[in-house]
Amino acid sequence: MLSFYVTTIGFYFCTMLTVLTVYIFLYGKTYLALSGVGESIQNRADILQNKSLTVALNTQFLFQIGVFTAIPMILGLILEAGVLTAFVNFITMQFQLCSVFFTFSLGTRTHYFGRTILHGGAKYRATGRGFVVRHIKFAENYRLYSRSHFVKGLEVALLLVIFLAYGFNDGGAIGYILLSISSWFMALSWLFAPYIFNPSGFEWQKVVEDFRDWTNWLFYRGGIGVKGEESWEAWWDEELGHIQTFRGRILETILSLRFFIFQYGVVYHMDASEPSTSLLVYWVSWAVLGGLFILLMVFSLNPKAMVHFQLLLRLVKSIALLMVLAGLIVAIVSTRLSFTDVLASILAYVPTGWGILSIAVAWKPVVKRLGLWKTVRSLARLYDAGMGMIIFVPIAICSWFPFISTFQTRLLFNQAFSRGLEISLILAGNNQNTSV
C-alpha cells in the first residue's frame, strides 16, 4: 500500500504538503512579528531561562525544504555507485543548478494539483521532450508561469521582508539568514528559474527585443478572435476560466483573505499611528485605500470613449491629483508621517489590493453587473506590469555583463555546442532578425 501511495497520488500530495508547510511557517512567523507576540514570548523565555522555548522560537527552516524528498535519490545513488561516487554526483548536481530546477518543478506540481483539488478540471499538459535550444521570449515565460510561480514567489518574498522589518530575532543578522535562506532560495527559484534555463536569456539584444515584445503584448487590447499569445486581456480572461462553480468561488474568496493580514498588522507599526492601537487606525487605512481606488477609476477612464468630454475629463483628473497632494501634505503636517511610513504603506496596500482583485475575479459575474469590471481589469494590468518589471529589471542588469551570458551558455550546453553558439552570436552582430 505504501508503494501504491508513493507511486500514484502520494507523490503529488506530499509535494503540496511541503509547500503548504513553508506557507504555514512563514505566516506564523509574520503573525509573531506583527502582533508582538514573538518578542513577548522571547522576553518571557529569557526571564525564566527557558531554553526549550527559545529554541522553538528560533526554529530554522534551513534543512527541511527538499532535503527529505532528496534522501531516496541519495540512497539510491549510494546503493548503485557507492558513497564516494554518490557524493561527487550530488555535488555536481548542485553546480548544475539541479536544486533550482527541482524547486521550480515543486511549485509547478503544487499549483496545478492544488487547483485541480479546488476547482476540478484535470487535464494533460504537453511539455515536450526535445532538447530545447530555442530562446523563449520573456512574455511567453510570463504567460506560462505568472500565476503558478511568480505570484507565489513574490508572496513568499513579501513575507520574508515583513519578518525582516518587524520581526524580533534574538540571533541578529546571522539568525535571520539561517532562518530564511531556504525560503529565499525557493522564492528566487520560482521567480527566475525560467530565465536562468532559457538559452540566450541574458543576451542584451535578446533582452531588448523581449522587453519590446512584452510591452506590446501587455498593452494590446483584446477582442473577438484575439488569442492569449497576442494580448494581455485575452490571456487574462483565459487564466480565469478555471473558476466556474459556486464552491470554487467560495474557496478562492477564503484563500484570498490571507492577503488582508499584512495591512492589519503593518498600519499599527507606522510612525503616524503609534502609539494608538485603536480600531479607528485600521478603518482610516481602509479609507485611504478607498481613495486610491477612486483615483485609479478616474485615471483609468478611456479618453477615446469620452470624446465630447475631453475638457471635463482633464479637469476631473487635475482635481483628483491636487486632492491627493493636499491630503498628503495634511497627513505630513498633522501626523508623524515619515518616509518609512510610505514604504510600510506599500507593504500593506499591495497585498490588500491583490486580495481585493482575487476576490473580484472570483465573483466576475457579480462585478460585471456592478459595472466595475473595467476598473478591475485596469488594476490587474497594473499588477502584472509591476510584477513583470520586478522580474525583468534584474535580468536586464545581468545582461549588461557579457560574462553572465557566457557562463549561462556553458552551464546549459556542452563545450562544443556553447563554443559554436558564441561564434554564431559574434557573426550575427547586431542583426535583430537572427534567431538562436
Disulfide bonds with the S-S distance in Angstrom:
none
